[in-house]
Amino acid sequence: MEVINKIGRRKTAVARVYMSAGTGKMEVNGKDYKTYFPAITLQAALEKPFAVTNTTGQFDLKVNVDGGGITGQAEAVRLAIARALVENNAECKPLLKVDNMLTRDPRMVERKKPGQKKARKRFQFVKR
């Protein structure tokens, strides 16, 4: 199996995943994923696509992730992993689609408007 290259995004985080056949080693920005994402919930998010498709321990991953916060990065990596699994085996698509792992979350931070404090918050109104 050759290396499969996929990209995932969430908010301003961008994750590039390079998946190849292996023993289940996952490296994020040169570190083990459990070191890079210390929260158990984020680690579970990365492992979920493999658990759903019963492919745990079959692939090695090298991940480059940049931008955003730690949760956005984890969700971007999860999307990229799901896309890579679908490219490797098209039969995985319905399983991943049921759990919404192939859907790009379009929500972004709303821009700040001029004449206001933040996107929606306004300066205090002075009557007199």
Secondary structure, 3 states (H helix, E strand, C coil): CCCEEEEEEECCEEEEEEEEECCCCEEECCEEHHHHCCCHHHHHHHHHHHHHHCCCCCEEEEEEEECCCHHHHHHHHHHHHHHHHHHHCHHHHHHHHHCCCCCCCCCCCCCCCCCCCCCCCCCCCCCC
